[in-house]
Amino acid sequence: MGAAETESGGANSTNRTSSTPSITASQFLSWKRQKDAEASAKRAEAARKREEDIRAGIVQMNGRELFLYEPGVFDNDLY
């Protein structure tokens, strides 16, 4: 709050941005594509594992999965 703070730039100094590395748009897009590919692969692996677990009887199907697998179960015209 005194002269010492104004000499060093204070807590809200704008010099902090000069020490952070800047990236280009192409670097960001490359990183984003890599992260999206990793996330997609992770989701696909989880879906594959869930499908295996359902077939093995370890995990029950939820309603959506059952409807997609056997829609006739939800046909009310039979009653």
C-alpha positions in Angstrom: 0.0 0.0 0.0 3.0 2.3 0.0 5.9 3.2 -2.2 7.3 -0.3 -2.1 4.2 -1.8 -3.7 4.1 0.8 -6.5 7.8 0.3 -7.3 7.5 -3.5 -7.6 4.3 -3.3 -9.6 1.9 -4.4 -6.9 -0.4 -7.5 -6.8 -2.2 -6.6 -10.1 0.9 -6.3 -12.2 0.5 -6.6 -16.0 4.1 -8.1 -16.3 2.7 -11.5 -15.4 1.4 -12.0 -18.9 4.8 -11.5 -20.5 6.2 -14.5 -18.6 3.5 -16.9 -19.7 4.1 -18.8 -23.0 2.0 -17.8 -25.9 0.6 -20.4 -28.3 -0.5 -20.0 -31.9 -3.9 -20.9 -33.2 -2.5 -24.0 -35.0 -0.9 -25.2 -31.8 -4.2 -24.9 -29.9 -6.1 -26.6 -32.7 -3.6 -29.5 -32.7 -3.9 -29.8 -28.9 -7.7 -29.7 -29.1 -7.8 -32.4 -31.8 -5.5 -34.6 -29.7 -7.7 -34.1 -26.6 -10.9 -34.8 -28.5 -9.4 -38.0 -30.0 -8.3 -39.2 -26.5 -11.8 -38.5 -25.1 -13.4 -40.3 -28.0 -11.2 -43.3 -27.6 -11.9 -43.4 -23.9 -15.7 -43.2 -24.5 -15.5 -46.0 -27.1 -13.5 -48.2 -24.7 -16.0 -47.7 -21.9 -18.9 -48.5 -24.3 -17.1 -51.6 -25.5 -16.5 -52.8 -21.9 -20.1 -52.1 -20.9 -21.3 -54.1 -23.9 -19.1 -57.0 -22.8 -20.3 -56.8 -19.2 -23.9 -56.8 -20.3 -23.3 -59.9 -22.5 -21.6 -61.6 -19.6 -24.5 -60.8 -17.2 -22.3 -58.7 -14.9 -24.3 -55.5 -15.5 -28.0 -55.1 -16.3 -29.2 -53.1 -19.3 -30.8 -49.8 -18.7 -34.1 -48.9 -20.3 -32.7 -47.3 -23.4 -30.3 -50.2 -24.1 -33.1 -52.7 -23.7 -35.4 -50.7 -26.0 -32.6 -50.5 -28.7 -31.8 -54.2 -28.2 -35.4 -55.5 -28.2 -38.1 -52.9 -28.9 -40.9 -55.5 -28.8 -40.7 -55.6 -25.0 -42.2 -52.1 -25.0 -45.1 -52.8 -27.4 -48.3 -52.1 -25.5 -50.5 -53.5 -28.2 -50.0 -57.0 -26.9 -52.1 -56.3 -23.8 
